């Protein structure tokens, strides 16, 4: 039961981080400067859409959370196609939370995850050791 809670928490955290990317008011260059202007945001979206794909390399730092200690960081890397077919590969290091590295592969409407708590869960299935 504890492993299942860790799996669900990992999936929820991974999804939350992905859905919140770019929402910190940063200017997109890795610094914490002033928020980008609307024109800069539109230009960045147009450039990314024209490329047909997006890559990310980021670090998320938690502060002010009642569930995660301040200063805890999670590193993420990956990339995704835009449009059809939708494919993405992502990797996140949840080591600071005791979960380990988790990799996610998205192929259209199928999502595959491995690593960390997922490997622990699979090792507990009958016939696996």
VEXZA-900732 format. One record per atom (N, C-alpha, C): y, x, z; residue in three letters; atom name. Coordinates in steps of 0.2 Angstrom, whole numbers, plus 5000, padded with zeros to 4 digits. Each point is the difference from the previous one (the first is absolute). Layout:
N
R      Y      X      Z     r    a
R      Y      X      Z   Ala   CA
...
//
This chain:
129
R      Y      X      Z     r    a
R   4994   5004   5000   Unk    N
R   5006   4996   5000   Unk   CA
R   5006   5004   5000   Unk    C
R   5000   5006   5004   Unk    N
R   5006   5004   5000   Unk   CA
R   5001   5003   4993   Unk    C
R   4995   5002   4997   Unk    N
R   5001   5003   4993   Unk   CA
R   5003   4995   4995   Unk    C
R   4998   4994   5000   Unk    N
R   5003   4995   4996   Unk   CA
R   5007   4999   5001   Unk    C
R   5002   5000   5007   Unk    N
R   5007   4999   5001   Unk   CA
R   5004   5006   4997   Unk    C
R   4997   5006   5001   Unk    N
R   5004   5006   4997   Unk   CA
R   5000   4999   4992   Unk    C
R   4995   4998   4997   Unk    N
R   5000   4999   4993   Unk   CA
R   5006   4995   4998   Unk    C
R   5000   4994   5003   Unk    N
R   5005   4995   4999   Unk   CA
R   5007   5003   5001   Unk    C
R   5001   5003   5006   Unk    N
R   5006   5003   5001   Unk   CA
R   5002   5005   4995   Unk    C
R   4996   5004   4998   Unk    N
R   5001   5005   4994   Unk   CA
R   5002   4997   4994   Unk    C
R   4997   4995   4998   Unk    N
R   5001   4996   4994   Unk   CA
R   5007   4997   5001   Unk    C
R   5001   4997   5005   Unk    N
R   5007   4996   5001   Unk   CA
R   5006   5005   5000   Unk    C
R   4999   5006   5003   Unk    N
R   5005   5005   5001   Unk   CA
R   5001   5003   4993   Unk    C
R   4995   5002   4996   Unk    N
R   5000   5002   4993   Unk   CA
R   5004   4995   4996   Unk    C
R   4999   4994   5000   Unk    N
R   5003   4995   4996   Unk   CA
R   5007   4999   5002   Unk    C
R   5002   5000   5007   Unk    N
R   5007   5000   5003   Unk   CA
R   5004   5006   4997   Unk    C
R   4997   5006   5000   Unk    N
R   5004   5005   4998   Unk   CA
R   5001   5000   4992   Unk    C
R   4995   4998   4996   Unk    N
R   5001   4999   4993   Unk   CA
R   5005   4995   4999   Unk    C
R   5000   4994   5003   Unk    N
R   5005   4995   4999   Unk   CA
R   5007   5002   5002   Unk    C
R   5001   5004   5005   Unk    N
R   5006   5002   5002   Unk   CA
R   5003   5007   4997   Unk    C
R   4997   5002   4995   Unk    N
R   5002   5007   4997   Unk   CA
R   5007   4999   4998   Unk    C
R   5005   5004   5002   Unk    N
R   5007   5000   4997   Unk   CA
R   5004   4996   5004   Unk    C
R   4998   4997   5005   Unk    N
R   5004   4995   5004   Unk   CA
R   5004   5003   5005   Unk    C
R   5001   5007   5001   Unk    N
R   5003   5003   5005   Unk   CA
R   5007   5001   4999   Unk    C
R   5003   4999   4995   Unk    N
R   5007   5001   4998   Unk   CA
R   5001   5007   4998   Unk    C
R   4994   5004   4999   Unk    N
R   5001   5007   4997   Unk   CA
R   5002   5000   4993   Unk    C
R   5002   5005   4997   Unk    N
R   5003   5000   4993   Unk   CA
R   4994   5003   4995   Unk    C
R   4994   5000   5003   Unk    N
R   4995   5001   4995   Unk   CA
R   4998   5008   4999   Unk    C
R   5004   5004   5002   Unk    N
R   4999   5007   4999   Unk   CA
R   4997   5004   5006   Unk    C
R   4997   4996   5005   Unk    N
R   4997   5003   5005   Unk   CA
R   5005   5001   5006   Unk    C
R   5006   4999   4999   Unk    N
R   5005   5001   5006   Unk   CA
R   5001   4993   5003   Unk    C
R   5004   5000   5005   Unk    N
R   5002   4994   5003   Unk   CA
R   5007   4998   4999   Unk    C
R   5003   5001   4994   Unk    N
R   5007   4999   4999   Unk   CA
R   5001   4993   4999   Unk    C
R   5006   4999   4998   Unk    N
R   5003   4993   4999   Unk   CA
R   4995   4996   4995   Unk    C
R   5000   4994   5000   Unk    N
R   4996   4996   4996   Unk   CA
R   5003   5000   4993   Unk    C
R   4995   5000   4995   Unk    N
R   5002   5000   4993   Unk   CA
R   5004   4994   4998   Unk    C
R   5004   5001   4995   Unk    N
R   5005   4995   4997   Unk   CA
R   4995   4995   4996   Unk    C
R   5002   4994   4999   Unk    N
R   4996   4995   4996   Unk   CA
R   4999   5003   4993   Unk    C
R   5005   5004   4997   Unk    N
R   4999   5002   4993   Unk   CA
R   4995   5006   5000   Unk    C
R   5000   5004   5006   Unk    N
R   4995   5005   5000   Unk   CA
R   4993   4997   5001   Unk    C
R   4999   4995   5004   Unk    N
R   4994   4997   5001   Unk   CA
R   4997   4997   4993   Unk    C
R   5005   4996   4996   Unk    N
R   4998   4997   4994   Unk   CA
R   4998   5006   4995   Unk    C
R   5003   5006   5000   Unk    N
R   4999   5005   4995   Unk   CA
R   4993   5003   5002   Unk    C
R   4998   5001   5007   Unk    N
R   4994   5002   5002   Unk   CA
R   4994   4996   4998   Unk    C
R   5001   4993   5001   Unk    N
R   4995   4996   4998   Unk   CA
R   4999   5000   4992   Unk    C
R   5005   5000   4996   Unk    N
R   4999   5000   4993   Unk   CA
R   4997   5007   4998   Unk    C
R   5001   5005   5003   Unk    N
R   4997   5007   4998   Unk   CA
R   4993   4999   5002   Unk    C
R   4998   4998   5006   Unk    N
R   4993   4999   5002   Unk   CA
R   4996   4996   4995   Unk    C
R   5003   4994   4999   Unk    N
R   4997   4995   4996   Unk   CA
R   4998   5003   4993   Unk    C
R   5005   5004   4997   Unk    N
R   4999   5003   4993   Unk   CA
R   4995   5005   5000   Unk    C
R   4999   5003   5006   Unk    N
R   4995   5006   5001   Unk   CA
R   4993   4996   5000   Unk    C
R   4999   4994   5002   Unk    N
R   4994   4997   5000   Unk   CA
R   4995   5001   5006   Unk    C
R   5003   5005   5005   Unk    N
R   4996   5001   5006   Unk   CA
R   5005   5003   5005   Unk    C
R   4997   5000   5006   Unk    N
R   5004   5003   5005   Unk   CA
R   4996   5004   5005   Unk    C
R   5003   5005   5003   Unk    N
R   4997   5005   5004   Unk   CA
R   5003   5000   5007   Unk    C
R   4997   5001   5005   Unk    N
R   5003   5000   5007   Unk   CA
R   4997   5006   5004   Unk    C
R   5005   5003   5004   Unk    N
R   4998   5005   5004   Unk   CA
R   5005   4999   5006   Unk    C
R   4997   4997   5006   Unk    N
R   5005   4998   5005   Unk   CA
R   4997   5001   5007   Unk    C
R   5005   5001   5004   Unk    N
R   4998   5000   5008   Unk   CA
R   5003   4994   5003   Unk    C
R   4996   4996   5004   Unk    N
R   5003   4995   5003   Unk   CA
R   5000   5002   5008   Unk    C
R   5006   4999   5003   Unk    N
R   5001   5002   5007   Unk   CA
R   5001   4993   5004   Unk    C
R   4996   4999   5005   Unk    N
R   5001   4994   5004   Unk   CA
R   5005   5001   5006   Unk    C
R   5005   4996   5001   Unk    N
R   5004   5000   5005   Unk   CA
R   5002   4993   5003   Unk    C
R   5000   4999   5006   Unk    N
R   5002   4993   5003   Unk   CA
R   4994   4995   4999   Unk    C
R   4994   5002   4999   Unk    N
R   4994   4996   5000   Unk   CA
R   4997   4999   5007   Unk    C
R   4998   4994   5002   Unk    N
R   4996   5000   5006   Unk   CA
R   4993   5002   5000   Unk    C
R   4997   5000   4993   Unk    N
R   4993   5002   4999   Unk   CA
R   4999   5007   4999   Unk    C
R   5005   5004   4997   Unk    N
R   4999   5006   4997   Unk   CA
R   5005   5005   5004   Unk    C
R   4998   5005   5003   Unk    N
R   5005   5005   5003   Unk   CA
R   5006   5002   4995   Unk    C
R   5006   5001   5003   Unk    N
R   5005   5002   4996   Unk   CA
R   4999   5007   4997   Unk    C
R   5002   5002   4994   Unk    N
R   4999   5006   4997   Unk   CA
R   4993   5001   4997   Unk    C
R   4995   4995   5000   Unk    N
R   4994   5000   4997   Unk   CA
R   5001   5000   4992   Unk    C
R   4997   5004   4997   Unk    N
R   5001   5000   4992   Unk   CA
R   4993   4999   4997   Unk    C
R   5001   4997   4994   Unk    N
R   4994   4999   4995   Unk   CA
R   5002   5003   4993   Unk    C
R   4997   5004   4997   Unk    N
R   5001   5002   4994   Unk   CA
R   4996   4997   4995   Unk    C
R   5003   4998   4994   Unk    N
R   4997   4996   4995   Unk   CA
R   5002   5003   4993   Unk    C
R   4995   5000   4995   Unk    N
R   5001   5003   4994   Unk   CA
R   4996   4995   4995   Unk    C
R   5002   5000   4994   Unk    N
R   4996   4996   4995   Unk   CA
R   5004   4998   4994   Unk    C
R   4998   4995   4996   Unk    N
R   5003   4998   4994   Unk   CA
R   4997   4993   4998   Unk    C
R   5004   4997   4995   Unk    N
R   4998   4994   4998   Unk   CA
R   5002   4999   4993   Unk    C
R   4996   4996   4996   Unk    N
R   5003   4998   4993   Unk   CA
R   5004   4994   5002   Unk    C
R   5004   4998   4995   Unk    N
R   5004   4994   5000   Unk   CA
R   4998   4996   4994   Unk    C
R   5000   4993   5001   Unk    N
R   4998   4996   4995   Unk   CA
R   4992   4999   5000   Unk    C
R   4998   4998   4994   Unk    N
R   4992   4999   5000   Unk   CA
R   4997   5006   4996   Unk    C
R   4995   5002   5002   Unk    N
R   4996   4999   5006   Unk   CA
R   5003   5003   5006   Unk    C
R   5000   4997   5006   Unk    N
R   5003   5003   5006   Unk   CA
R   4995   5004   5003   Unk    C
R   5001   5007   5001   Unk    N
R   4996   5004   5004   Unk   CA
R   5004   5005   5004   Unk    C
R   4997   5001   5006   Unk    N
R   5004   5005   5005   Unk   CA
R   4995   5004   5004   Unk    C
R   5002   5006   5001   Unk    N
R   4996   5004   5005   Unk   CA
R   5005   5002   5005   Unk    C
R   4998   4999   5007   Unk    N
R   5004   5002   5005   Unk   CA
R   4996   5004   5005   Unk    C
R   5003   5004   5004   Unk    N
R   4997   5004   5006   Unk   CA
R   5005   5000   5005   Unk    C
R   4998   4998   5006   Unk    N
R   5004   5000   5006   Unk   CA
R   4996   5004   5006   Unk    C
R   5004   5004   5003   Unk    N
R   4998   5004   5006   Unk   CA
R   5002   4996   5007   Unk    C
R   4995   4996   5002   Unk    N
R   5001   4997   5007   Unk   CA
R   4997   5004   5006   Unk    C
R   5000   5006   4999   Unk    N
R   4997   5005   5005   Unk   CA
R   5004   4999   5007   Unk    C
R   5006   4999   4999   Unk    N
R   5004   4999   5006   Unk   CA
R   4999   4994   5004   Unk    C
R   4997   4995   4997   Unk    N
R   4998   4994   5003   Unk   CA
R   4992   5000   5002   Unk    C
R   4997   5006   4999   Unk    N
R   4993   5000   5001   Unk   CA
R   4995   4997   4995   Unk    C
R   5003   4998   4994   Unk    N
R   4996   4997   4995   Unk   CA
R   4997   5004   4995   Unk    C
R   5004   5006   4998   Unk    N
R   4998   5004   4995   Unk   CA
R   5003   4999   4994   Unk    C
R   4998   5003   4994   Unk    N
R   5002   4999   4994   Unk   CA
R   4997   4994   4996   Unk    C
R   5004   4996   4997   Unk    N
R   4997   4994   4997   Unk   CA
R   5002   5001   4992   Unk    C
R   4996   4998   4996   Unk    N
R   5001   5000   4993   Unk   CA
R   4999   4993   4997   Unk    C
R   5005   4998   4996   Unk    N
R   4999   4993   4997   Unk   CA
R   5001   5001   4992   Unk    C
R   4995   4996   4997   Unk    N
R   5000   5000   4993   Unk   CA
R   5001   4992   4998   Unk    C
R   5005   4999   4996   Unk    N
R   5001   4993   4998   Unk   CA
R   4999   5000   4992   Unk    C
R   4995   4995   4998   Unk    N
R   4999   4999   4993   Unk   CA
R   5000   4993   4999   Unk    C
R   5006   4998   4997   Unk    N
R   5002   4993   4999   Unk   CA
R   5000   4996   5007   Unk    C
R   4995   4996   5001   Unk    N
R   5000   4996   5006   Unk   CA
R   4994   5002   5005   Unk    C
R   4998   5006   4998   Unk    N
R   4994   5003   5005   Unk   CA
R   5004   5006   5004   Unk    C
R   4998   5000   5006   Unk    N
R   5003   5005   5005   Unk   CA
R   4994   5004   5003   Unk    C
R   5000   5006   4999   Unk    N
R   4995   5004   5003   Unk   CA
R   5003   5005   5005   Unk    C
R   4997   5001   5006   Unk    N
R   5003   5004   5005   Unk   CA
R   4994   5004   5003   Unk    C
R   5002   5007   5002   Unk    N
R   4995   5004   5003   Unk   CA
R   5004   5005   5005   Unk    C
R   4996   5003   5004   Unk    N
R   5002   5005   5005   Unk   CA
R   5001   4997   5006   Unk    C
R   5002   5004   5005   Unk    N
R   5001   4998   5007   Unk   CA
R   4996   4995   5003   Unk    C
R   5002   4994   5002   Unk    N
R   4996   4995   5003   Unk   CA
R   4996   4997   4996   Unk    C
R   5001   5000   4993   Unk    N
R   4995   4997   4995   Unk   CA
R   4994   5004   5000   Unk    C
R   5000   5006   5000   Unk    N
R   4994   5004   5000   Unk   CA
R   4996   4999   5007   Unk    C
R   5004   5000   5005   Unk    N
R   4997   4998   5007   Unk   CA
R   4996   4994   5000   Unk    C
R   5003   4994   4997   Unk    N
R   4997   4994   4999   Unk   CA
R   4994   5000   4996   Unk    C
R   5000   5003   4994   Unk    N
R   4995   5001   4996   Unk   CA
R   4994   5003   5003   Unk    C
R   5001   5005   5004   Unk    N
R   4995   5004   5003   Unk   CA
R   4996   4996   5005   Unk    C
R   5003   4995   5002   Unk    N
R   4996   4995   5005   Unk   CA
R   4996   4995   4997   Unk    C
R   5000   4999   4993   Unk    N
R   4996   4995   4997   Unk   CA
R   4993   5002   5001   Unk    C
R   4995   4996   5000   Unk    N
R   4993   5001   5000   Unk   CA
R   4998   5005   4994   Unk    C
R   4996   5005   5002   Unk    N
R   4997   5004   4995   Unk   CA
R   5005   5006   4998   Unk    C
R   5006   5000   5003   Unk    N
R   5005   5006   4999   Unk   CA
R   5000   5004   5007   Unk    C
R   5000   5006   4999   Unk    N
R   5001   5005   5005   Unk   CA
R   5004   5006   4998   Unk    C
//
